[in-house]
């Protein structure tokens, strides 16, 4: 293998490494932007006043839920 081929391959590897590093920096910056957007939305909703977590909403009661036999019997009494 000649010296020229060796330098071309090293330059190609260096170029790919630079592209990869730039890609990773762009993604990290994008994640930081998304994190900031989420924090702004949590602040807007007042979630940070409750320890930083938004309490889960209880599931809605199903009005048309069928009663079990024991529930039906208790309602009769």
C-alpha positions, 0 to 999 in steps of 0.5 A: 500500500502506498503512502498516498493511499494511507493518507487518503484513508486517514483523511476519510476516517478523520472526515467521518469522525468529524461528521459523527461528532457534529451529528452528536453535537446537533442531537445533544443541542436538540435534546436540550431544546426539547428539555427546555420546552418541557420545563416551560410547559411544566412551569406553565401548568404549575407542576413544579410547585408539587415537587416537579411531578404532575399527579396522575389523574384518576381514571374516569368512572364508567357510568354504564359499568355493570354491577356485580351480583353483590353490589346489586344486592347491596343496592337493594338493601 
